[in-house]
Structures are given as C-alpha cells and as structure tokens.
Amino acid sequence: MKGWPYVFLVAGLSAAIACGGRGGTAAPSTTPGGSNSPPVSPSATGLPPVPTTPSPSGSPGPNPPHVEMKLPVASALGADLQSLGLDPASLPPIEKLDPKALRGVMKLFARSLGGKCGDCHQEGDFAAPTRRKKIATRMWNDFAAKLTTSSGAPVFCDSCHRGRIVQLDRTDKTALGKWMETAFVGGLKQRDGKTEECASCHVDKEMHFLGIWGK
C-alpha cells in the first residue's frame, strides 16, 4: 500500500455514519429524538448482529476485538434516502440537511451501525458535541457524499459497517494494510472520477486521523 499501513477505523454515527486534508466540518446539533429512544434491532433491519464495542465516550484500544472485515458494497438504503428527499448519488454536506431530513438520516445511521442514539449522543444533551458525532459528520461529508463503489454505485454507512460500529480488525496491521488496498483503494473511487488513494485519508501519512477528527 505504497509502503505504509492504511489504518481506517469506521466509527459511529449518530450517523453514524467519516479524510484529513479535506477540511474540517462541524458536527450536526439537531436532536434526533428523546433520550429514551429505543435501540434499533439488527434483526428488524436485516443486518447482522452487533459485536461488543468500546464505550462511545472513549477511544477503542489499539487492538479492538476480532471482527470479520467485509468489502464495501453498494448501499442498500438508497430508497430510504430518497424517501427523505435525498439523492443517494449526490448527497449534500450534512450541515445543509433540514432538521426533518437529519432526524431521518440519523435513524439510517443507527440501522447501518446497529446502534442507538446514546452511542453517539450525550445523555441529557443531544446537541452537545461528542467524539463520535464529529467523526460521523466527517464520514458523511468525506465518504458517503464523495465516494462510490469502483463501479459507480452510491455508498452509505451500511456499505462498510454492515450493522457494526467497529468493522475493522486491527490486530494484524500488515493484513489490514493489504485489505485496505483491496477494499478502499481498489474498491472505491471519488465521485469526481479520481481514484481513491491512501493519502486521501492518511494525509502526510497520519495513521490515526480519526483521533484528529474526533477532537
């Protein structure tokens, strides 16, 4: 992978649904519902069950639990995005979504990651900025809104997460780097026709860019 590891942790969204050097963006602050919103059942969405994941308020350890890494696929939520008045092939920056559409998008985040509101939002203050909300904002703006599969199909949070917040096995960085080259460099491209490269995310070879996004 051009001689250096390609480490990419896809985290949560309230959106869940995030690469350095493309400009920072503020996290959406619209409340998606009450703090008692029930978690979304993976079985109700047709997505696989969610493995145990780190606390949303903290950072994952250097070697998160083993998970099966799956190649990105075309999003299965295109019709759901269209029902919110959004074109899955041309998503706007998340900051430009109206509150009603944003609330619907957050439900799709939860379905994509098999999560619930509290995985990203702060209990008692849903508008408060959190690490995962910031990362979710960047993932929307830099991935969902800018990338497609190599064949040109729209991608969304479910394309990579497949019902899981943590979707990469970082225990073997050599294997992860090779997988990243296949899955992201070879499997995705930018909507403007440019190829996706390691440096699209790892600007100046910064491996832990998600930590920067979450600050």
Helices and strands as residue ranges (DSSP letters): H 42-45, H 78-83, G 94-96, H 99-113, G 117-119, H 131-139, I 140-144, E 147-149, H 157-161, H 173-180, I 181-185, E 188-190, H 198-201, G 203-205, H 209-213
